[in-house]
Amino acid sequence: MKNWWCLGLLAAAWLIPAMVRGETSPYGSDRPWRPVNRIDQVMLAFWQKNGLVPASPASDAVLVRRLYLDATGTLPTAAEAAAFIASTDPDKEPKLVDSLLGSKAYVDYWTMKWADLLRIKSEYPINLWPNAVQCYSRWVRNAVRDNWPYDRFARELLTASGSNFRTPPANFYRAVSEHNPNGIAAAAALTFMGVRTDKWTAAENAEFQKFFSRIVFKTTAAWKEEIVCDNPAPQPELAVRFPDGKTAVLSAGTDPRRAFADWLTAPGNPWFARAAANRTWFWIFGRGVVQEPDDLRPDNPPSVPELPAALEQELARSGYDQRALLRLILTSATYRQASLRPGLPPVPAGAFAAYPVRRLDAEVIVDMLDRLTGTEEQYSSVIPEPFSFIPPEQSTVALADGSISSSLLEIFGRSARDSGYLTERNNQISCPQRLYLLNSNHLQRRLNNSASVREMLARVHDRREAAYRELYLMVLSREPDRAELKTLSTLYPSRRPTVEKWVVQDLIWALVNSKEFLYRH
């Protein structure tokens, strides 16, 4: 039995990827930067005006991994990565983007993002309860799968009335921890306008709360069921002021939420499209053009002044097609930039003159480890309805309930889904994370029993270099460079062509501990 702990540390120390050493290869390319779409035209004008130079395009190996992670929260298989890298098709990038945006993994991953934003969890402080969580999550997933126009999606959430068990979007109001006009108004402004109402004056808040002042919550005979609706009692006419200063008098019996939804989704309303576009940019780049991404206000200007209007216009022009906006971003030369800028001066993060390096989401890391080790995380609900145990084949990304968690998800900073803030998720590296990856018996047992490792060894048992290449493609979506192959031959000298299992297990453990594995880059 080899001393895994010592060997793992030794390999991790030797196999420092080129990304950490500051080299470009195999992460960048020598292709020139050329604008592809409107995003690039706006960014190029901004860079030229400010004397900035964009990073060179990323290598195909980096790009295929990046696209899979950003679009679907998954890694490409070794075969998928190798095929993309080897392809000479000039349209391979947009074709891959279209394929990923049409996949089930895309639906699962972007449903998770919306579930964070909409606070979908069964327990305190949200207390949706499992039945409501399941129906609400399925409704959101169907909207993502069918690519509902964002204005329809927002309108159905804002105007929903009915049972939280039978009218899924009614849970938008149930998922607010404070069931009063102040709490509901703050949640609506944050979600659909990218605004934090605590930055508004008392008078502005009072006017905005009128749109949600008539919502009532009625219990039923069913356990934990609740009806959300506009107050059915006779109501007088209501004078309201919209956030842009326009006023109106709503006739008696009019649901103020509908008046707000009409105003919000009206063509040309910048509050709506700009917040949605800025949020999508944040989800792809880890930083909004306006930062914080849900704190849009006049004294918090965008880092690239012309970009929010361009994104907003593209979203509105497409009929609020969120997938079309994603495609525009993912196929831009701005997105394709390398994360390294060798020979170029550092630039502010808000200039987007390089792809931003950032750690992967907790759920993504757990699913990646599951796939690499051929194992599955086990999840269960402490509230035994409607499900006590989650099917083992379900991915972590696809978990509907934010209250169903694990120690591993907590270690890696999964969103608590309490506030609806885009920055609630903690993607920082911590000591417990490092200790788990470097010194976990749990991870060691999973690697010892990995079906993926056994299958790979069966294919390349008599070809050491082929094993190293396939392992790198499995874990990092690229082949090792010459320096890494030389290091491997030094670490694991052998006159035999066969690959010992412990060598592969040792190497995969070292690669999983690398920054290249844990970060988007």
N, C-alpha and C positions, 0 to 999 in steps of 0.2 A: 504494500500500500504506500503510495507516494505521499510525501508531506505536502499536501495541497496548499496549505496556508503559506508556507515559505515560497513554494514555487510560484504561486499566484502573485505574491509581492515582487518576486524577482522578475517575472515576465512583465508585470505592469511597469516596473522601473525601466526595463530595456525597451519595451515596445511603445515608446512614446511616439504618437503619430506625428506626421509632418506638420499637421495643423498647429500643434503646440510648439514645435520648433520654429514656427514662423515662416516656413517655406510655402510656396504656392502649390507645387505639384504634390499630390494628384488632385488638388482642390480647385485650381483655377485653370484657365485656358489662355492661349495666345490669340484668340479670335478678337477682332475689334468690337467695341460696343456700338451698336446701331439701334436707333429708335424703331419700335415696331408699331406702337399704337399711340393714342392720345395721351395716356399716362406718361409715356416716355418723352413726348414732345414737351409736356409741361415740366417734367423733371429736368430735361436737358436745358431748357431756358433758365430754370432756377439755378442750376449748377454753373452755367456760363456767367450769369449775372453776378454770382457770388465767388467766382474764381475757383470752383471746385471741379474735381475730376472724378468720374464714377469708377468703381472697381471694374476690373475685367470680368467677362462672363465666367460663370462657374463651369467646371468640367461636367461632362455628361454623367459621370458617376455621382457627383454631388447632386446634380439636378434631379436625377431619377429618384434618389432617396428623399430629397426635399419635397418633390411633388407628391409622392405617396404619403409622406407624413403630414404635409399641410392640407392636402385634399381629403385624406381618408384616415389619418391617425394610425396607419399601418406601415410596415416595411415592405418593400418589394421582395419577392423570393429571389434566391440566387439566380435562377433562370431568367426571371423578368428583368433584373438589373443587368445581367450580361447581355440580354437581347437588345435592350435600349442602348447600352454603351456601344455595341457592335454595329448598330443600324446606321446606314448612311442616308436614310430618308430625310430630306430637309424639313419635312413637316412632322417629324416624329414627336416633337414636343407638344404642339396643339392636339395631335391625335391622342397622345397619352392623357392630356388634360381632359379631353372629351370623354375618354374611357373611364377615367377615375371619377369624374363628376356624375357619371351615369351608374356608378356601382353601389351595391348595398353598403359597402364599407363607408362610402361618402355619407349616405343617409344616417348610419349609426353615429358617425363622428360629429356631424353638424347638428344632429338631434341633441347630442350631449352638450354642445355649446349653448343651444337654446334652452336646454333644461337648467343649466347653470344660471342663465340670465333670468329665467322665469321662476326660479327657486322651487324646482320640483323635488320635494322631499316629503316624507310622511310624518316625521317627528318634529319636536320642538326646534326652533320657535315657529316653524311654518305650519305644522300639524295638518297637512292635507289628508293623511291616513292612506293606507295602501290602495284601497279601491279607487280613490280619486287619483292617486299617483299613476296607476296603470292606465286609466282611461285618458287622462290628460297627456301622458307621455305618448300614447299611441296616436292621439290627435296631432300632436306636434310632429311626430315622426311621419305621419301621412302627409302633412303639409310640406315637409322637407322633401319627401320622396316625390310628390306630385308637383313640386316647384310652384307652389302657390305664389302669385304676385304678393309682394310684401304689404301693399296697401290693403289687400283682402285679409291677409293674416292679422294685421294690426286691428282692422275694423272688427273682425269677429271676436277678438279678445276683449276689446274695449266695450263692445255693446252686448256681450253675452248675458243672458238671464236663464236661470234654471237650476236644476239639481247638480251639485258638484260630482255626482256619480253618473249622471246621464247626459249632461251638457258639458263636455270637457272644457271648453274655453272659459266657462264660469269660474274655473279654478284660478284664473289670473287674479281675481279679487280675493279668493280664499287664501292664496299663497302670500298675501301681505300680512305681516305679523301684527300690524295695528289696523283693526277693522273700523276705522273712522275716516272722515274726509281728509284729514291731514296725512295719514299714512298711505291711503289709497292714491291721493293726488301725487305724493312724492314718488310712489312706485311707477305710476303712469308717466310722469315727466322723465324719470330716469330711463325707463325702458324704451319709450317711443320718441323722446326729444333729446336724449343725451344730456339732460339738465338735472342739476342737484338743487332742489327747491330751497335748501337751507341757505343758498346764496341769494335768494330773492328777498325783497322787502316783505314786511308783514302784510302790507296792502296787496301786493302781487299774489302772495300765497292765499290770502282770503278770497280773492277773485277766482283764482284757479280752483280752489276747493269746491266752489259752487257746482262745478260739473259732476262732482262725485258726492254731493251732499245728500242725495236722496236714495242711495244704495242701502238696502236692508238685507239682513241675513236671517233666515227663518229655519229653525230646526224642524225635523220631521220625526215620524215614529221609527224610522230606520236608524240603526246605530251609526253615528257620525255623519249622516247625510245632512246636507244643508242646502237651502234654496237661496240663490243670489238673484236679486232683481231690483228694478226701480220701484220705489215705494208705491204700492197700488192704491193708497188712499188718495182722495182728491187733492191736487196740488195747484197752487196759484201760478200765474205767469212768473217768469224768472228773468231778471236783467243780468246779463253776463258780460264779462270782458275777456276776450281771447288774449293769449300771450303776446300777440303782435300789436295789441292796443285796440283792435276793432271791437265794437260792441254790438249786442243784439238783445232782443227781448224774446224769450222763448214762451210760446203760448202755453196755457194751462194744459197739463197732461203730457207735455213733451218731455222725453227722456233726455236730460242734459248731456248724457254720455254720447248720444247720437250726434248732437250738435258739435261736441268736441271732436268726434271722429270725422265728421264732415269737414270741419275746418282743418284738421291735422292732415288728412290725405288729399286735400284739394290740390290740383296741379299747380306747381310753382311754389308750394309752401316749403321754404328751405329748412324749417325746423325738423321736418320729417325725413326727407331724403338725405340731408347732410348728416344727421345722426346715424342713419342706417349705413351710409357709405363709410363714415369714419370708423364705425364699429367693425365693418368687414375688413377694412385696412388693418385695424388693430389685430383682428383674429389671424391675419396672414403674416404681419410683420412684428407682432408683439408690442407695437407702439402705434397709437393713433396719430394722424396728421395733427389733430388737436389732442394734446396729452394733459391731463388724464382723458381717456377716450369717452367717458360719459360725464364730462364737465365742460360742456360747450357754453360759453358766455363771451360777451364782447371783450373783456379784459383777459381772456385766455386765447390768444391768437394762434392760428395754425403755424407749424414750423415751415411749411411750404405754402405761401399765401394763395396761389392759384389752384392748388390741387383739390381742396374740398369742393369747390364749385364744379370742377371738371368731373369728379367722381359722382357728385350729386346729379349733374346733367346726364351722365351716362346711365345712371340707375333709372332716372325718370324716363329717359328716351326708350329704354328697353321695356317699359311698362312695369317697372319695379321688379324686374326679374333678377333675383339675388344670385342665381347661378350664372347668369350672363355677366354680372359684375365680377364674380369670382374668376370666371374664365378670362376676362379682360386683364385682371391683375396677374393671374398665374402665367399668362402668355406674354407678359410685358418684358422688355429688356431690363427694366428696373428690378423686377423680381428675380431675373436670371443672374444678377450680379453675384460674384464670389463674395464670401464673407471676409476674405483677407485683402489687404491693400498693400502688397509689398512695393516698396519704393515710393509710396504716396504718403503725404502727411495725414495724420488722423483728422477726422471730421466729426461734427456733432451727430448724435444718433438721429436727431430729427431731420437731418439732410438726406437720409436714405441713400447715401452714396456707397453703400455696401449692404449685403444681406445681413441682418442682425442675428448674431449667435445668441441662442437662449435654450434653456433646458426644456426637455420634453415634458408633456403633461403626465401626471401620475398614472392615469388609466392607460395611456399609451405605453409607458415603460412596463407596466405589469403585463399587458398583452404581448409585448415584444419578448419579454422573458418567458412567458408561457409558450410562445411559438418556438423559440430557440431551444427550449428544453423539452418540448413535446409534452408539457404538463398543463394542468388547468387549475386556476384559482377556484376555491370553493366559497360561495357566498350564501348567506341565509338571512332571513328577516326575523327580527325579534318580535315583530307583530304578526301573528299567524294568519293573516288574510291579505290578499287572496292567495299568496304563495309564501310558504315557509322557507323553501329551498329553491335557489335559482338553478336552472338547468346548467350542467357543467360546460356544455358546448357554447354557452352564451359568452360573448366577449365582455371584458370589463368596461370598455367604452360604451357598450349597449345597455348597461345597467340603468333601469328607469328611475330608481329611487335613490336620491342622494343620501338617504339615511342608511342604506345598505353599504357597508364599508368593510375595511379590513385594516389590520395594523400596517400592512405594506402601503396601502393607499394613503393612510394618515401620515406615514413617514415621508412620502413624496409630495405631500401638500395638495391633495385633492380639494376642490372647491367645497366649502361648507354649504353653499346654496342658501345662505341666510339673508344676504343684503341685496342681491341683484347687481352689485358692482362688478364691472368687468375685471377689476384687479383683485377680486376676492381670492382667486386661485394663487397659491404660493408655489412658484416654480424656481425657487432658490435652492442651491445645494446646501446641505446641512451635514453635521457630523453623524447623526443616525443613518442617513442615507449611505454615506461612505462606509460606515461600519457594516451595514447590511451587505453591500456589494462586495466588500473585501473579505469579510470574515463570518459569513452566515452559513451555519450548518444546513439551513433550509435550502439555500441556493446550491450548496455543494451536493446535497442529495438529489436535487432536480437535475443537475448536470451529470451526476454519476449514472442516473437512470434515463438519460435523454434518448428518446426514440430518434430524434433528428440527428444526433451525433452517430448513433448506430447505423442509420440508413446511409449517412454520408461515408462512413468508414467502409461499409460494404461496397460502395461504388469505387472508392479510390484507395483501398487498403494497401496497394502495392505502389502507390505514387505519392510520395511525401509532398512534393511541391503542388501537385493537383489538389491535395487535401487542404493545404494552406490557402490556395486560391479560392476554393469553394467556401471555406470557412469565413474568409474575409468578405466574400460576396453575401453570405448568409447574415453576417453581423453588421457589416459596415457598407454593404452595397457597392463595394469596389474590390479590385484585386490588390494584393500587397505590391508595393513598389520594390525596386531592386535592393534598396537599403534595408527594407524590412525583411526581405527574403534572406539577405546575408545575415541579419541578426538572428533570424530563426535557425539558420544552419549552425550558428555559433551556440545558441541556447540548447538546441536539441541535436547534437552530432550523433550520427548513426551510420554504420556501414550497411544496414539493412534497408531495403526500399519500403518495407511495411511501416505503417504509422501506428504507434502504440496509442491505445485509447486515452491513457492518462495525458499524453502530449496534447491531444485535441481538447480534452477537458480543461487542461491548464491554460491553453491558448485562448479558448473561448471565454474563460473567466477573466483573463487579462483584458481582452477586447471589450467585454461588457463594462469593465471599470474605466475605460478610456473616455475622455471628453467627447471624442468623435461619436461614440455610441449614445451618450446621454444628452447630447445637444443637437438642436437644429443648427445647421451651418450651411 
